[in-house]
Amino acid sequence: MINVEALFKVSYGLYIVCAGDNKKGNGFISNTFFQVTSDPPRFASCCSKNNYTANLILDHGSFSVSVLHTETPADIFGRFGYRSGKDFNKLEGMNLKYGETGVPIVMNDAMAFLECRVIQTIDMDSHWIFIGELIQAEVIDETLDPITYLHYRNVRKGVAPKNA
């Protein structure tokens, strides 16, 4: 027996993961981004194969991660978590920076960001795990606290979208 509530006891941060370039880009809310090695610094990002951004990561070979804070407004989660980039340009009107690889980086409500070049892709049936080598990282605001999925679920009363 698997009690799904036990899975909510493993908490992660919430991030905007982006891919693409200045012509075509997209992003999604992720709670599965984590460091896997420190020397060299490598990170993993997990993405549903049904997610529009997954193909952009595969095509462009890089991704960015915007670290969100506890006061991130609900419209950011709505834009990047509950709407498909197939039907809506999520990056339009956003404050963007482009990384060394050309990947878009969402600066709105980001307290830090990281940029990774994909060095390995692992097929996990319904999802891809992208392993990226860190090529750029910056702290934007040290005074903010990062939001966790536990905070989002318990304090903000948020729920995960279907592709999570």
VMD Tcl script that draws the C-alpha trace (Angstrom):
set ca {
  {0.00 0.00 0.00}
  {1.20 3.51 -0.82}
  {-0.20 6.35 1.25}
  {0.14 9.34 -1.08}
  {0.20 11.70 1.92}
  {3.63 10.27 2.81}
  {4.98 11.71 -0.45}
  {4.02 15.23 0.69}
  {6.36 14.83 3.68}
  {9.32 14.97 1.26}
  {9.49 18.68 0.56}
  {11.30 20.52 -2.20}
  {11.64 24.09 -3.36}
  {9.51 25.62 -6.11}
  {11.20 26.94 -9.21}
  {10.54 28.18 -12.72}
  {12.48 25.99 -15.15}
  {12.90 27.53 -18.62}
  {14.31 26.43 -21.94}
  {14.53 27.73 -25.48}
  {15.97 30.98 -26.78}
  {14.93 34.56 -27.56}
  {12.77 33.38 -30.48}
  {10.89 30.55 -28.77}
  {11.00 29.80 -25.07}
  {8.85 28.41 -22.30}
  {8.91 27.58 -18.63}
  {7.10 25.57 -15.98}
  {6.81 25.39 -12.21}
  {8.92 22.56 -10.85}
  {9.49 21.09 -7.43}
  {11.98 18.54 -8.71}
  {15.23 20.40 -9.13}
  {18.15 19.37 -6.97}
  {21.93 19.27 -6.76}
  {23.50 15.88 -7.53}
  {27.25 16.67 -7.31}
  {29.33 19.54 -5.98}
  {32.61 19.14 -7.90}
  {31.78 19.86 -10.62}
  {28.42 21.34 -9.64}
  {25.67 19.38 -11.38}
  {21.93 19.56 -10.97}
  {18.95 17.45 -11.99}
  {15.61 18.71 -13.25}
  {12.71 16.34 -13.79}
  {10.08 17.14 -16.42}
  {6.98 15.34 -17.70}
  {7.34 14.26 -21.32}
  {3.92 15.90 -21.88}
  {5.35 19.25 -20.80}
  {6.02 21.64 -23.69}
  {9.31 22.72 -22.09}
  {10.66 19.14 -22.16}
  {11.11 19.28 -25.93}
  {12.74 22.71 -25.71}
  {15.29 21.33 -23.23}
  {15.94 18.38 -25.56}
  {16.27 20.69 -28.60}
  {18.42 23.41 -27.00}
  {20.47 21.37 -24.52}
  {20.18 23.80 -21.62}
  {17.78 25.04 -18.97}
  {17.54 27.83 -16.44}
  {16.09 27.75 -12.95}
  {14.60 30.76 -11.19}
  {14.43 30.22 -7.41}
  {11.09 31.58 -6.14}
  {10.46 33.10 -2.70}
  {7.67 32.72 -0.14}
  {5.92 35.93 -1.25}
  {5.78 34.97 -4.94}
  {2.33 36.06 -6.18}
  {-0.26 33.48 -7.21}
  {-0.30 34.72 -10.82}
  {3.26 33.42 -11.32}
  {2.15 29.92 -10.26}
  {-0.94 30.24 -12.45}
  {1.05 31.37 -15.50}
  {3.83 28.79 -15.25}
  {2.03 25.93 -13.50}
  {-1.50 25.72 -14.85}
  {-1.30 26.89 -18.46}
  {0.37 25.15 -21.37}
  {3.05 26.87 -23.40}
  {1.51 25.15 -26.42}
  {-1.48 27.52 -26.12}
  {-0.03 30.58 -24.39}
  {3.27 32.48 -24.52}
  {4.23 32.28 -20.85}
  {7.29 34.50 -21.32}
  {5.48 37.40 -22.99}
  {5.54 40.46 -20.74}
  {7.93 38.87 -18.25}
  {11.22 40.39 -17.10}
  {13.72 38.12 -18.87}
  {17.46 37.79 -18.97}
  {19.23 35.47 -21.40}
  {21.96 33.19 -20.16}
  {25.29 32.23 -21.64}
  {23.59 29.46 -23.64}
  {20.84 31.83 -24.81}
  {18.27 30.25 -22.49}
  {15.60 32.60 -21.09}
  {15.78 33.25 -17.35}
  {12.67 34.60 -15.59}
  {13.68 37.41 -13.24}
  {10.16 38.11 -11.90}
  {10.05 37.01 -8.24}
  {13.39 35.21 -8.54}
  {15.65 35.45 -5.51}
  {18.39 33.61 -7.42}
  {18.88 31.84 -10.73}
  {21.00 29.06 -12.15}
  {21.82 28.09 -15.72}
  {22.77 24.54 -16.70}
  {24.00 22.85 -19.85}
  {22.50 19.36 -20.25}
  {25.15 16.64 -20.07}
  {22.85 13.64 -19.65}
  {19.18 12.81 -20.20}
  {17.58 9.89 -18.39}
  {14.31 8.38 -19.64}
  {12.01 7.61 -16.69}
  {8.95 6.43 -18.68}
  {6.56 9.39 -18.14}
  {9.33 11.92 -17.35}
  {12.81 12.98 -18.40}
  {15.52 13.66 -15.87}
  {17.91 16.25 -17.25}
  {21.33 16.34 -15.61}
  {22.96 19.71 -16.16}
  {26.37 21.10 -15.44}
  {26.14 24.50 -13.76}
  {27.55 27.26 -15.96}
  {26.10 30.36 -14.28}
  {24.47 31.18 -10.93}
  {23.55 34.46 -9.28}
  {21.87 35.59 -6.06}
  {19.43 38.44 -6.70}
  {18.07 39.06 -3.19}
  {19.58 37.50 -0.06}
  {16.84 38.88 2.20}
  {14.10 36.58 0.84}
  {13.31 33.01 1.88}
  {12.88 30.33 -0.79}
  {9.41 28.84 -1.10}
  {9.03 25.10 -0.60}
  {6.29 22.89 -1.93}
  {5.23 22.25 1.68}
  {4.75 26.00 2.21}
  {2.89 26.29 -1.11}
  {0.59 23.39 -0.19}
  {-0.02 24.10 3.51}
  {0.18 27.90 3.78}
  {-0.81 29.00 0.28}
  {-3.27 26.07 -0.18}
  {-1.86 25.36 -3.66}
  {-2.15 22.07 -5.52}
  {0.01 20.44 -8.19}
  {-1.07 20.57 -11.85}
  {-1.69 17.33 -13.78}
  {1.78 17.15 -15.41}
  {3.61 17.42 -12.08}
}
mol new
graphics top color blue
foreach p $ca { graphics top sphere $p radius 0.5 }
foreach p [lrange $ca 0 end-1] q [lrange $ca 1 end] { graphics top cylinder $p $q radius 0.2 }
display resetview
